Amino acid sequence: MARISELHFSNSYATSSGVSEFVEVALDPAEDPANYSIVLYNADGTAGLTVALDDPAVTVSFDAASGENVYVISTDSFGFLLTDPDSARPGNYEAVSLVDTSTSTVTNFLDIGGGTTGITAVDGLAAGATSTNVATPTAPRDATYTIQFNQPNPGTASFAAVSSGASGAICFGPGAMIRTPSGLHPVEVLRPGDLVETADHGARPIRWVGRSRVDARGQHAPIEVHAGTSLSEGGALLVSPNHRLWACNPRLALCFGDSEALVAAKHMRGRPGYLCRPRRAIVYFHLMFDRHELIWANGCLSESFYVSDQSLGAMSPAQRAEFAVLFPALMSGGTPLGALARPMLRRRESALLAA
């Protein structure tokens, strides 16, 4: 059932966690996001920001554990803050409501911690409703948690580390030039059945091509990989933050017994040749094969789409429905495509590549 499922309300915790403040909403897959909107309210009950869940800047993912679609309204895209206690600054809101606009039903209306509580909405979609206060265990500056309403007890607030539906997408940005037996082709023109050169198994057919239009700011901003970082077949390469790139360094062999590894683009962010390129939205492209492969994009080796709970969760509901029809056996996640093409480095381990 539709509900506000998480509130990231402390800007101090946002700074320390690296995840900006947000409101998260969970819907059953049968519920239509076009019917729901978030409205943020001031202490005097006047409506401020209103965001429909089908707004393209709302990040959508799937929570495999609860079987729900998750919608994240982040300050990265909408420029608001949630306040505890009161603040008179524009863009700092005291309460948040979730409204089913198809029935004019206020599903949730919550205010946080100290300051003004029990706010009655005087206008906006929740007009006439009064907010319920959610008490917090600390002052906002001391928060090391978000407020969560999780299954199987969604009516009870819990306090845990940030867990918003962040993108786990493994994909290429527009314009990536993919190496094939017939030459270089933009990722946008490739279709299932087309052959692509792989590093380990020669030319292999694409089994599935996906595309996603997502918000591309904050933690979801693409990473631009520049010439001088193994690119030789085109200009800078755009990839999603979780897209893993091939790396080879003797230091890796000393630590892990293998000089080759995969490193997430976000873990290289800020190093020479790797730039964060935020924008309002981006279309990402996914290429899946019979197994996890290394393929060349703009001359740079990186991974193909890998089926896991995280990558399935990053699909839109429509994509996941298509995928379920085409590959029902893969929908359980896990490791249905076998092992990763190379070992994966964690953030701390990726520091070995700095040299």
C-alpha positions as CSV (number, residue, x, y, z in Angstrom):
1,M,0.0,0.0,0.0
2,A,1.3,3.5,-0.8
3,R,3.2,5.2,2.0
4,I,6.0,7.5,2.8
5,S,8.8,5.0,3.4
6,E,11.8,7.1,4.3
7,L,12.6,10.7,5.3
8,H,16.2,12.0,5.2
9,F,15.7,15.1,7.2
10,S,19.1,16.1,8.6
11,N,21.4,18.2,6.5
12,S,24.2,17.4,8.8
13,Y,23.7,13.7,8.2
14,A,23.3,14.4,4.5
15,T,26.7,16.0,4.5
16,S,28.4,13.2,6.4
17,S,26.7,10.4,4.5
18,G,27.2,11.9,1.1
19,V,23.5,11.4,0.3
20,S,21.3,14.5,0.0
21,E,18.1,14.9,1.9
22,F,15.1,13.2,0.3
23,V,11.5,11.9,0.7
24,E,11.0,8.3,-0.4
25,V,7.7,6.8,-1.3
26,A,6.9,3.1,-1.7
27,L,4.1,1.8,-4.0
28,D,2.8,-1.6,-4.7
29,P,3.5,-2.5,-8.4
30,A,-0.3,-2.4,-9.0
31,E,-0.5,1.3,-7.9
32,D,0.0,4.0,-10.5
33,P,2.5,6.7,-9.7
34,A,0.6,9.1,-11.8
35,N,-2.1,9.1,-9.1
36,Y,0.3,10.2,-6.3
37,S,2.0,13.5,-5.3
38,I,4.2,14.7,-2.5
39,V,3.3,18.1,-1.0
40,L,5.8,19.9,1.4
41,Y,4.2,22.2,3.9
42,N,5.3,25.3,5.9
43,A,4.7,25.6,9.6
44,D,1.7,27.9,9.0
45,G,0.0,25.1,6.9
46,T,0.6,26.7,3.5
47,A,1.6,24.4,0.7
48,G,5.1,24.8,-0.8
49,L,6.6,22.3,-3.2
50,T,4.3,19.8,-4.9
51,V,5.9,16.9,-6.9
52,A,4.1,14.2,-8.8
53,L,5.7,10.8,-8.5
54,D,5.7,10.4,-12.3
55,D,7.9,13.5,-12.6
56,P,10.9,12.5,-14.7
57,A,13.3,13.9,-12.1
58,V,11.9,11.4,-9.5
59,T,14.3,8.4,-9.2
60,V,12.5,5.1,-9.5
61,S,13.8,1.7,-8.4
62,F,12.5,-1.7,-7.2
63,D,12.9,-3.1,-3.7
64,A,13.3,-6.8,-4.2
65,A,12.9,-7.5,-0.5
66,S,9.5,-5.9,-0.1
67,G,8.3,-6.3,-3.7
68,E,7.6,-2.5,-3.9
69,N,8.5,0.2,-6.4
70,V,10.4,3.0,-4.7
71,Y,10.3,6.7,-5.7
72,V,12.9,9.1,-4.3
73,I,12.3,12.9,-4.4
74,S,15.7,14.3,-3.7
75,T,16.9,17.8,-2.9
76,D,19.4,17.3,-5.7
77,S,16.6,17.6,-8.2
78,F,14.0,19.7,-6.3
79,G,16.0,22.0,-4.0
80,F,14.2,21.6,-0.7
81,L,15.1,20.8,2.9
82,L,13.1,19.1,5.6
83,T,13.3,21.1,8.9
84,D,13.6,20.1,12.6
85,P,13.0,22.4,14.4
86,D,11.4,25.3,12.7
87,S,13.1,27.4,10.0
88,A,11.7,30.4,8.2
89,R,14.1,30.1,5.3
90,P,12.4,29.6,1.9
91,G,12.7,26.0,0.8
92,N,12.9,24.6,4.3
93,Y,9.6,22.7,5.0
94,E,8.1,21.5,8.2
95,A,5.9,18.7,7.1
96,V,5.4,16.3,4.1
97,S,2.2,14.7,2.8
98,L,1.5,11.9,0.3
99,V,-1.8,12.3,-1.5
100,D,-3.7,10.0,-3.8
101,T,-4.9,12.6,-6.3
102,S,-7.3,10.1,-8.0
103,T,-9.4,10.0,-4.8
104,S,-8.2,13.1,-3.0
105,T,-7.1,10.9,-0.1
106,V,-4.2,12.0,2.2
107,T,-2.3,8.8,2.6
108,N,0.4,10.2,5.0
109,F,1.0,13.6,6.5
110,L,4.0,13.8,8.8
111,D,6.0,16.5,10.6
112,I,9.4,15.7,12.1
113,G,10.9,16.1,15.6
114,G,10.7,19.3,17.6
115,G,9.4,22.7,16.5
116,T,5.8,23.1,15.2
117,T,3.8,19.9,15.3
118,G,0.3,19.0,14.4
119,I,0.3,21.3,11.3
120,T,-3.1,21.7,9.6
121,A,-2.9,22.2,5.9
122,V,-4.8,25.3,4.8
123,D,-4.4,24.8,1.1
124,G,-2.8,22.4,-1.4
125,L,-3.6,18.8,-2.1
126,A,-3.8,17.9,1.7
127,A,-6.0,20.9,2.7
128,G,-7.9,20.2,5.9
129,A,-5.6,17.4,7.1
130,T,-3.4,17.6,10.2
131,S,0.1,16.2,10.3
132,T,1.2,13.5,12.7
133,N,4.5,14.1,14.6
134,V,7.4,11.7,14.3
135,A,9.6,12.1,17.3
136,T,13.3,11.7,16.7
137,P,15.9,10.2,19.1
138,T,18.4,13.1,18.7
139,A,18.6,16.7,17.5
140,P,19.0,16.9,13.7
141,R,22.7,17.9,13.9
142,D,23.4,14.6,15.8
143,A,21.4,12.4,13.5
144,T,23.2,9.3,12.0
145,Y,20.0,7.9,10.7
146,T,17.0,8.5,8.5
147,I,13.3,7.9,9.5
148,Q,12.1,4.7,7.9
149,F,8.7,3.0,7.6
150,N,9.7,-0.5,6.4
151,Q,7.9,-3.8,5.8
152,P,6.7,-5.8,7.6
153,N,5.7,-3.0,10.0
154,P,5.2,0.0,7.7
155,G,3.2,1.8,10.3
156,T,6.0,2.0,12.8
157,A,8.9,4.4,12.5
158,S,12.4,3.0,12.7
159,F,15.8,4.8,12.6
160,A,18.6,3.4,10.6
161,A,21.4,4.4,8.2
162,V,20.3,6.0,4.9
163,S,18.9,3.5,2.4
164,S,17.2,5.4,-0.4
165,G,16.5,3.7,-3.6
166,A,19.8,4.8,-5.2
167,S,20.5,3.9,-8.7
168,G,22.4,0.6,-9.2
169,A,22.3,1.0,-12.9
170,I,25.2,-0.4,-14.9
171,C,25.1,1.4,-18.2
172,F,26.5,3.6,-20.9
173,G,25.6,7.2,-21.6
174,P,24.6,8.4,-25.1
175,G,27.2,8.5,-27.8
176,A,29.3,5.5,-26.5
177,M,31.0,3.9,-29.5
178,I,30.9,0.1,-29.1
179,R,33.4,-2.1,-30.9
180,T,31.8,-4.7,-33.2
181,P,33.1,-7.0,-35.9
182,S,31.8,-4.5,-38.5
183,G,33.4,-1.5,-36.8
184,L,32.4,1.1,-34.2
185,H,28.6,1.7,-33.7
186,P,26.9,4.2,-31.3
187,V,25.2,2.3,-28.4
188,E,21.9,3.9,-29.4
189,V,21.7,1.9,-32.7
190,L,22.5,-1.6,-31.3
191,R,19.8,-4.2,-31.1
192,P,19.4,-7.8,-29.7
193,G,21.2,-10.2,-32.0
194,D,23.9,-7.7,-33.0
195,L,27.4,-9.0,-32.5
196,V,29.8,-7.1,-30.2
197,E,33.5,-7.8,-29.6
198,T,34.3,-9.0,-26.1
199,A,37.6,-9.2,-24.4
200,D,37.3,-12.9,-23.4
201,H,35.0,-14.6,-25.8
202,G,35.3,-12.9,-29.2
203,A,32.2,-11.7,-31.0
204,R,29.1,-12.4,-29.0
205,P,25.4,-11.6,-29.7
206,I,23.5,-9.0,-27.6
207,R,20.6,-10.7,-25.7
208,W,18.9,-7.6,-24.4
209,V,19.1,-3.9,-24.9
210,G,17.5,-1.5,-22.3
211,R,17.3,2.2,-21.9
212,S,16.5,4.4,-19.0
213,R,15.8,8.1,-18.7
214,V,16.8,9.2,-15.2
215,D,17.6,12.2,-13.2
216,A,21.4,12.9,-13.5
217,R,22.3,15.1,-10.6
218,G,23.8,14.6,-7.2
219,Q,24.7,10.9,-6.5
220,H,23.2,9.9,-9.8
221,A,25.3,12.2,-12.0
222,P,27.2,10.4,-14.8
223,I,31.0,10.1,-14.8
224,E,32.8,11.4,-17.8
225,V,36.0,9.3,-18.6
226,H,38.5,11.4,-20.6
227,A,41.1,10.6,-23.2
228,G,44.4,9.6,-21.6
229,T,42.5,6.9,-19.6
230,S,42.6,4.2,-22.2
231,L,40.2,5.9,-24.7
232,S,41.2,5.6,-28.3
233,E,38.0,5.2,-30.3
234,G,36.1,8.4,-29.7
235,G,36.0,11.2,-27.2
236,A,35.0,11.3,-23.6
237,L,32.9,8.3,-22.4
238,L,29.8,8.8,-20.2
239,V,28.9,6.0,-17.8
240,S,26.6,5.7,-14.9
241,P,28.2,6.0,-11.4
242,N,27.9,2.3,-10.7
243,H,29.2,1.2,-14.1
244,R,32.5,-0.8,-13.6
245,L,35.6,-0.1,-15.6
246,W,38.4,-2.5,-16.3
247,A,41.7,-1.8,-14.5
248,C,45.1,-3.4,-14.6
249,N,47.8,-2.6,-12.0
250,P,50.6,-4.8,-10.5
251,R,49.6,-3.5,-7.1
252,L,46.3,-5.4,-7.4
253,A,48.2,-8.7,-7.9
254,L,50.1,-8.2,-4.7
255,C,46.9,-7.8,-2.7
256,F,44.4,-9.9,-4.5
257,G,46.4,-12.4,-6.7
258,D,45.1,-10.8,-9.9
259,S,46.4,-7.7,-11.6
260,E,43.1,-7.1,-13.4
261,A,39.9,-5.9,-11.7
262,L,36.7,-3.9,-12.1
263,V,36.3,-0.6,-10.4
264,A,33.1,1.5,-10.2
265,A,33.3,4.8,-12.0
266,K,32.0,6.6,-8.9
267,H,35.1,5.3,-7.0
268,M,37.4,7.0,-9.6
269,R,35.4,10.3,-9.4
270,G,37.7,13.3,-8.9
271,R,40.9,11.6,-10.1
272,P,42.6,12.8,-13.3
273,G,40.5,11.8,-16.3
274,Y,37.3,11.2,-14.3
275,L,34.8,14.0,-14.0
276,C,31.3,14.3,-12.5
277,R,29.0,15.7,-15.1
278,P,25.6,16.5,-13.5
279,R,22.6,17.3,-15.7
280,R,18.8,17.4,-15.3
281,A,18.4,14.0,-17.1
282,I,20.2,11.5,-19.1
283,V,19.3,8.4,-21.2
284,Y,21.4,5.4,-20.2
285,F,21.8,2.3,-22.4
286,H,22.2,-1.3,-21.1
287,L,23.7,-4.2,-23.1
288,M,23.3,-7.7,-21.8
289,F,24.9,-10.9,-23.1
290,D,24.7,-14.6,-22.2
291,R,27.3,-13.9,-19.5
292,H,29.0,-11.0,-17.9
293,E,31.5,-9.6,-20.5
294,L,34.1,-6.9,-21.0
295,I,33.4,-4.8,-24.0
296,W,35.1,-1.8,-25.6
297,A,33.3,1.6,-25.5
298,N,35.3,4.5,-27.0
299,G,38.3,2.1,-26.7
300,C,37.9,1.7,-23.0
301,L,37.1,-1.8,-21.6
302,S,34.2,-1.9,-19.2
303,E,31.4,-4.2,-18.2
304,S,28.2,-5.3,-19.8
305,F,24.9,-5.4,-17.9
306,Y,25.0,-7.8,-15.0
307,V,21.8,-9.2,-13.6
308,S,21.6,-8.9,-9.8
309,D,19.1,-7.7,-7.2
310,Q,20.7,-4.2,-7.4
311,S,20.6,-3.9,-11.2
312,L,17.1,-5.3,-11.4
313,G,16.0,-2.9,-8.7
314,A,17.4,0.0,-10.8
315,M,15.0,-0.8,-13.7
316,S,11.9,1.1,-14.2
317,P,8.6,-0.8,-13.6
318,A,8.0,-1.0,-17.4
319,Q,11.6,-2.3,-18.0
320,R,11.2,-4.9,-15.3
321,A,7.9,-6.1,-16.8
322,E,9.6,-6.5,-20.2
323,F,12.5,-8.3,-18.7
324,A,10.3,-10.6,-16.7
325,V,8.6,-11.7,-20.0
326,L,11.9,-12.2,-21.9
327,F,14.0,-13.7,-19.1
328,P,11.7,-15.0,-16.3
329,A,14.5,-17.2,-14.9
330,L,16.7,-14.2,-14.3
331,M,14.2,-12.2,-12.2
332,S,15.3,-13.8,-8.9
333,G,18.6,-11.9,-9.1
334,G,21.6,-13.5,-7.5
335,T,24.2,-14.6,-10.0
336,P,22.3,-16.1,-12.9
337,L,24.9,-15.0,-15.4
338,G,27.7,-16.7,-13.5
339,A,30.7,-14.9,-12.0
340,L,31.8,-11.4,-12.8
341,A,34.2,-11.1,-15.6
342,R,36.9,-9.8,-13.2
343,P,37.1,-9.3,-9.4
344,M,35.3,-6.2,-8.2
345,L,37.2,-3.6,-6.1
346,R,35.5,-1.9,-3.2
347,R,35.9,1.9,-2.6
348,R,38.8,1.5,-0.3
349,E,40.6,-1.1,-2.5
350,S,40.3,1.2,-5.5
351,A,42.8,3.6,-3.8
352,L,45.4,1.1,-5.0
353,L,44.8,2.5,-8.5
354,A,45.7,6.0,-7.5
355,A,49.4,5.3,-8.2
